[in-house]
């Protein structure tokens, strides 16, 4: 959806008890808001769904390694697990040594090639249009 809206194609879902409780994608261009990353949108939707700010017993699945802003927000949600596809060696939270909540487990590189391909395709097309 983000790709078709000319947004950087990052998607996120949050799962609780084997059920998707939030789905989101980047909306930074649409909302003219640098904080409207897929993860941030998903955190808000999941919190609304659960009726509270903590996302314990939840897993965030996201296309790209979260940036330091999104990782910092994940700290405050106390989310149990983050699973991401492609690594972001320039802007990813691990590059900046951003601290996650001590109980948060991280799994990276899931479907890494597929996730990277979507993101690279977007930027190649964007460069060709300019």
C-alpha atoms as one frame of an Amber mdcrd trajectory, in Angstrom:
protein
   0.000   0.000   0.000   2.797   2.411   0.884   4.571   1.753  -2.429   1.402
   2.639  -4.367   1.030   5.858  -2.342   4.607   6.927  -3.159   5.587   6.288
   0.456   8.748   4.391   1.369   7.342   0.830   1.311   7.596  -0.169   4.942
   4.741  -2.113   6.490   4.128  -3.238  10.044   1.705  -5.501  11.842   1.326
  -6.194  15.534   0.148  -9.596  16.680  -1.315 -10.534  20.053  -2.428 -14.072
  20.911  -1.988 -15.169  17.269  -4.290 -12.384  16.038  -3.336  -9.303  14.033
  -4.431  -6.334  16.124  -2.797  -3.546  14.085  -1.694  -2.993  10.485   0.117
   0.055   9.240   2.465   1.432   6.632   4.556   4.557   6.262   2.494   7.724
   6.000   5.222  10.360   6.270   4.453  11.918   2.864   0.673  11.611   3.143
   0.558  13.194   6.593   3.578  15.460   6.059   4.863  14.057   9.350   8.373
  12.678   9.824   7.174  10.581  12.762   4.496   8.727  10.760   6.609   5.588
  10.314   4.828   2.256   9.942   5.871   1.151  13.423   4.601   4.334  15.065
   1.261   3.991  13.277   1.057   0.343  14.340   1.884   1.148  17.984  -0.953
   3.679  18.081  -3.440   1.310  16.446  -2.483  -1.600  18.732  -2.722   0.584
  21.841  -6.168   1.753  20.740  -7.232  -1.852  20.118  -5.986  -3.057  23.510
  -7.165   0.022  25.397  -3.774   0.696  26.963  -0.313   1.971  26.161   1.634
  -1.219  26.896   2.009  -3.908  24.247   3.094  -6.776  26.469   2.550 -10.206
  24.929   2.657  -8.610  21.459   4.997  -9.002  18.498   5.829  -6.294  15.960
   6.570  -7.564  12.451   8.084  -4.908  10.176   9.696  -4.816   6.731  12.821
  -2.927   7.775  14.904  -2.756  10.941  13.323  -0.003  13.045  15.086   3.339
  13.247  16.161   4.759  16.579  12.908   6.719  16.942  10.751   3.629  16.438
  13.016   1.496  18.618  12.778   4.139  21.332   8.994   4.124  21.080   9.022
   0.325  21.261  10.906   0.649  24.563   8.014   2.608  26.047   5.397   0.168
  24.715   7.251  -2.706  26.419   6.549  -4.882  23.376   7.709  -8.479  23.802
   9.230  -9.118  20.410  10.308  -7.314  17.245  10.737  -9.293  14.031  12.083
  -7.426  11.005  13.017  -8.264   7.447  15.815  -6.162   5.991  18.646  -4.680
   8.032  19.186  -0.917   7.798  22.925  -0.485   8.248  22.734   3.328   8.044
  19.633   4.200  10.067  18.700   1.038  11.961  18.513   1.066  15.726  21.380
  -1.419  16.097  23.719   0.988  14.265  22.968   3.663  16.859  23.010   1.214
  19.779  19.487   2.331  20.692  18.263   0.634  23.826  15.195  -1.560  23.633
  13.169  -2.643  26.627  15.238  -5.289  28.474  12.552  -7.954  27.915  12.156
  -7.295  24.177  13.454 -10.072  21.944  14.646  -9.184  18.432  14.815 -11.370
  15.347  16.220  -9.765  12.187  16.724 -10.884   8.627  13.408 -12.707   8.174
  12.620 -12.682   4.433  15.477 -10.200   4.174  15.962 -10.536   0.427  12.275
 -10.063  -0.366  12.005  -7.041   1.925  15.192  -5.477   0.552  14.018  -5.982
  -3.022  10.772  -4.062  -2.440  12.615  -1.154  -0.830  15.362  -1.026  -3.466
  12.785  -1.177  -6.289  10.979   1.811  -4.789  14.120   3.954  -4.653  15.256
   2.919  -8.154  11.855   3.944  -9.574  11.891   7.170  -7.564  15.345   8.115
  -8.907  14.277   7.347 -12.483  11.286   9.678 -12.163  13.400  12.610 -10.975
